[in-house]
Amino acid sequence: FIGNYKVATLSSGKAFNYFERTNETQTTYIFETKQLSLPIIGYGGEFNLMLEVVKDGRLIDVSILESFETPFYLNRVQPWLKKLMGKTIFSSETNKRNINAVDAVSGSTMTSKAILNILEEAGHLFASNILKKTYKSSTRIKFHDFPNKLFYLIILALIITALAFRLFPNNPTKAK
């Protein structure tokens, strides 16, 4: 039994589908992050995660539903995903119970940081839109704060151009 199917309207006006499951001890919510978060890019592209959270924001389960990552990188983050269980995704405070306190996976840094950014953003949007909770916004810079990978390519091109001018200065020839 997944739970009771619910549809809510986000502050953006879009419909949001999720499941609510209640048992004797707690209420949990199951939802896809793609409906909530901005496109957050990992090494290979966007992600869509399925989350199950408790009302206070603690993560019960996370699964990667869709990704364009190389299987090598996804395999590296699978064991790491288990470390996220019990962390809260509704708060931006940095403490050991919060998602912000989890380190990225060495060798899969972009992939794991993208997942952390998705969890934080989707958690905040779910808390504010569905549960009507307020939160403090995170101060860390997220990859999606930049327009896209083109930004990095332009910066790289400028650096290479500057180095080329430094290494190979233009020696003007004197007019005869």
N, C-alpha and C positions, 0 to 999 in steps of 0.2 A: 504494500500500500504506500504510494508516494505521498499522498496527502490530499487536502482539498484544493482544487484548482481555483486560483484567484486571478482577477484582472484589475489592475489599478491604472490610473492616469498619472503619468509623471508630470513634473512642473513644466516640461517642454511640450506637453500636450500629447505625447506618444503613449500608446497603450503598453503596459508592462505585464507580462504573464509570469506567475510564480505559483509555487505550491506551499501550503501551510500545513504542517503536521503537528498535532498535539497528542501527547501521551500523558501519563500520570504525573510526570516530573517536569516536563518542559515543552515549549513550543519551538519548533524549528522551521526555517524557511529554506526552500530549495529554488534556485533561480540560475539563469544563464547570465554571464557578465556582458555579453555582446549587446544586450538590450540597454545596458546602463552606462558602460564606460565609453569614452572616446576611443577611437582606434589606437591602441598602444602596440607599438611595433617591437618585436623581439629581433633576433638575428635574421630570421627568415620571413617575417611578416607578422600579421595580426594573430591574436589568440581569441578563443572563446572558451571560457571555463564554466563548469557547472559547480555551484557552491551550495553547501548546506551550512547554515549558521543558526545559532541560538539567538534569542531575542536581545541578549546583551552584546552580541557581535562576535562571540567566540566561534571560530571556524571548526565545524564538525567533520566536513569532508570537502575535498576539492578534486575535480577531475578535469583533464584537458579534453574538451570536446572537439576542438578544431584548431589546427596550427599548421603553419607552413615551414616549421623548423625542420632542420636536418634530424633524422632519427637519432644520430649520435648525441646531439645536444638534449633532445627530449629524454633519452635514456639516462643521461647524467642528472637531470632534475627530478626524475621520478622518486628516488629515495628521499630526496630533499623535501618534496611535497609533504611527506609524513611529519616533518619537523614543524610544519605550519599549523598542524592540528592543535586546537586549544588557544591559539593566538587570536586576539581581537582585531577585527577589520573595521570597526565603527569609530575608532578614535585615532587621532594623530599624535597623541602623547607618546613620547619615546620612553618605554619601560619594557621590562623583559617579557611581559604578557602581550605586548602589542606587535603587530606585523612589522612595524618599523625597526624592531630589534633583531630581525632575522637577517643574517648575512647572505649575500648572493653566493652561488655555486662557482667556485674557481674553475675556469675552463668553459663555463656556460654562463658567463656574467650577464650578457645582454638578455638571454632567455630568462634567467631567474629574476633579474631586475624588472623585466617586463611583467612577469607574473606578479611580483610584489606590487608594482604600480597599478595593475589591473585590480588586484584584491583591495588595495587601499581606496582607489577611486570608486569602484563598484560598491564597496562597503559603505562609504560615505553617502553615495547617492541612494542606496537602498534604505539606509537609516533615515535620511532626511525626507525622502519622497514617500516611502511606505510606512515606516514606523514613526514618522514626524519627530525625529530626534535631531537636535542640533549638534554640531561638532566643530572643532577648530580645524581650519584648513592646514594641510601640511606645508612646511616651508621648503622641503627638498625639491630640487628640480627634477622633473620627470622627462623622459625621452620625448613624449608627445608634446611637450611645451615648445619644441622646435617644430617648424612646419613639416619637415620630412627629411629623408636621407639626402635630398638635394642640397640642403643647408650645409651638411658636412662635406659634400663633394665640392661645393663652391669654396669653402674655407680651405680645403686641401689644395685646390687649384691655386688659390692666392698664395699659400705658403710655398708651393713648388715654384711659382712664378717669381716670388721674392728671392728664393734661393738661387734660381737661375740667373737673375740680374746681379746678385752678389758674387756668384762664382764666375760668371762670364760677362764682365762689364763691357758695355759697348764703347770701343775705342774709336772715336770719330777720326776720320782721315782728314788731313789738311787739304784744302783746295789748292790746286796748282796754278 
